[in-house]
Structures are given as C-alpha cells and as structure tokens.
C-alpha cells in the first residue's frame, strides 16, 4: 500500500469558534492507482489533498488522524523528513497555472527545482532532463520553453510546465488539485489524456481532485464523493454512475451537461 | 535594450539642462565674487582689473559656452578663493562622498533585507512585533541626529571608534572603512527602516501567493522559499524606493560629513558658497547631479534585470 489515510480530521482555529472542514476522511491508494476525489467547492477535498501533500502547515490548522505515505507518518514526522518526500516522492499540481509559477524565474529553472533540491547531478544533466520532461508533456519546442518566462506562455502551456516540474523526479504519488478547472475544454481533455499516459508509463499513482464527474470518469477507476467535509459516497466509478447510492451523487451526475443528439 | 539606450540619452540631456540651470542661477543671484575676494581693499580700479582677469566682464553667453566646453573636457575652471584648478580641488574629495554614499546604500539594503525576512517569517509573533516597533522609532530619527547619537553611544560611550579620528582612504583603507562605518550607519538606519516596511509588506503579501505553495511542494526549506522566490518578487515595488534613497543619500552624506568631521564634498561646498567661489560650487552641483542621474539610470536597468515583464514591454 502506497498511501493510507485514516480518520483524518482538519479543524481551523482562525475564528472564535473552531471550524471543522474535514471529518473522518479515509483513503487507501496502491502504487500506480488513479483515485478521483469529487465534490463541490468547500467540500474539504482540497484541504484533504494539501494535508496529504504535507502542505497544510498553517499554525491555526489542527490535524488529527493518520496519513501514512510509504511508511512515513506525514502528520507527525519532522519537517526535514517531510521535505525529503516533497517534490521527490510526492508532487502536487494546482488549480491556477497562471499564478502557481514564480513570475520572475525562467521555466527551466523552475522545472529543475525539485531535481536540484533532491538529486545530486550536474547542471548539464539537469538541463537535459528538464528539456526531456518538457517534451514529454507535449510542449512544442521545449528548448525555447526552457528559456521562457511564465508570462510568455498560455495557461495550458503553464499547466504542462507544472506537470513536467512535478514529474521530474518520477514521484510515486502525484496530487492533482483541480488541474483543469482554469483551462478551456479542449485543453482539459488533453491534460487528462496526458495524466493518463504519465500514470501508465511511470506507474505514478494520481489523486485527481475535481468537481467535474465526467472528467473523473474519463481518468479514474475509483472515486470518493465529498460533501460538507464528509466522504458521502465512494467506490467503482462506473458503479457509481449506474447505481448512485446517495441522493447527492445522483444530483452531481445529473448536473453533467448532456449533448442530446436525438433531434427532439 | 532599446529602453536602456533611450534612458541613457535622456539622462545625458538631463545633465546638460542641470548644468545650464546651475550656471544661469549663479550668474543671476546677487553677489560679486570680485568684491568677495578683495574685501575691504576693493577700489573701483582694482575690481575692474580683477573682473577682467576672472573673465567676468564678458557677456553671459560667451562665459557659458567656454565653461560648458571646459566641463566636457573635465576642466571646471579655477577656484576664486584657492587660486587652483577646481578639478584638482575636488578630485580628492569626490571619492570620499561617493564611498560614503555607496557604503550607506549597501548597509541599508543588508539591514532591511535581513530584518524584513526575519520578521516576515515570524509574522504576527512577538519578535515580529518588537521589530516593527524598533523600526518605527528608527525611521523617525534624522541622520544628523542619528549621527550625534552614534558618536555619543558608540564613540564616546563604548569607545568603538574615535570621534573625529578620520583617516584618509589613501593612507589606510581598512581603517578608513572602519571609521566610515559609523557615518554610513547614521545615513543607512532611517532609510533602512523605511525599506524594511516596504519589503516586509511585500514579503507578507508574496508568501500567501500560489507560487510560494508550489515552492514548498517541491521540498524547499522556508529560508529557501524566502530567499530564492519571495525576496525578488517583494523587491519589485521597492526598487523605486532604493533609487530615490540612493539619490537622497548623496545629499545625506554632505550633511553627515559635518557631524563626523569627514573632508568630503560637503565641507568644501559650504565654504565655497560662503566665499561665492562659483566655479567650485557649480562643479560640485554638477557632480552631485551626475551621481543622482546615474543612480536613477542604474535603478532603471536593475528593474529590467529583476522583472522580465518590464524588459518585454518595451520591445
């Protein structure tokens, strides 16, 4: 088992009354598996993902439960140990490709960053690897992209750059927090296809977070449905689509726009 | 690149305009250098003879052309009161003022950057709040008064340096720099406190941005996130302030030279104004104008180096 999350509870103490955003979250993932996490905004899916990635370090956030990644207790291990995993075995891509890159650093520098931190290698090796990764995420003219700044690229290209940077050390787990939400529909489909290929080629497990069930259906076998901080439904994607157990899941499925070609 | 060339040309024009204004101003304001030089011995004949030999009886335009022609070649004329070339008079003083200014500038940047990062990492905690209060106090102390306090506390109290014990840079460089640390500190502290506030605000804003989270997700330590990512971004709005501060520090060093007994441009500027020694005053003002304009030009280039978006916008 790659990832074992048990009884994860997340509470915020930034108001007078503590606010719980995630209740009793459980999740098991195997190597190379793709799991979908679906729910509306504010359902706690992003918070759970950040906690798994070890990025929920706000001092007013209280976390209880267990997150065991590959034998490491993410919630209780020292920061050093956590940093050794971040960018190496666990990577993350985010919703906003326009703001997730440092605007003042060249793309190449940013793609190489995790490699520079975790691997001992020469600058030439890093550059070669970074350009290969940029080509792998289907960016045209990787050499030019390598020497560009973020403001010179489109949103779709930046998200590909984010994926290349996240995959540079071939992590065991990639957490994708709504990676396609900010992109237009054709680019969405390309990114989903790309993630699928990456999963197949590198056996990288992917936790794919989205509010869009149809995207989850294209990519994942297994899905968890969250609402108001609770996991309300879960299991095989096709099973959920054909026989939703919960009223909420049914409504989510009904909200997917259908193209009616019957000519009524 | 074209942007830099344009800036350089406009800077050169600015220097020319400033020189014109300086020359005109001193020709218009009342006061006769010949009278100032002769004092009580002035008879109309002697005055006329002196004016003749100083070239003061030629028309204004002719005098201006010959002056500006000399300036371009580095010849600022002859001092009325010292009777020696202005260029050799200020040659030894100019480096002192420039070194003091740059010294203060470097100190200001170091102090503000380290303090701002230290405080921004501890945002909202006790140490952060203490630093905020200290900088508020420092900000409100003007350099000349800060200089007096420094002399009193570190010089006379703690004997860390000997007040008035200036040693010239061509005699002993390390001792010169050791002495200059204190006046530089007096200039750097209030400006550094202002730079601190601006940088601190920038850092606290930047650290909440998405790219900071990305940097953490790649395994960066908090220090690396601040120094490698946030600092540069937080600096963009502060660079303008750095430029203004550098120009201001040139003027500041002229004042502080008096407090610490440093023979820079400040002292000779004051005596020359009293003696109506116009060639010296004009030369010093032109030097200061050039320093200010060059520092502005450097800031502009720095902008382009830091922010690739500005460099792209003038293509």
Interface residues (C-beta under 8 A of the other chain):
Chain A: X53 X55 X57 X83 X84 X85 X86 X87 X88 X91 X92 X94 X96 X99 X100 X101 X102 X103 X104 X105 X113 X114 X117 X118 X149 X151 X152 X162 X165
Chain B: X209 X210 X211 X213 X214 X215 X216 X217 X218 X219 X220 X221 X229 X232 X233 X306 X307 X308 X309 X312
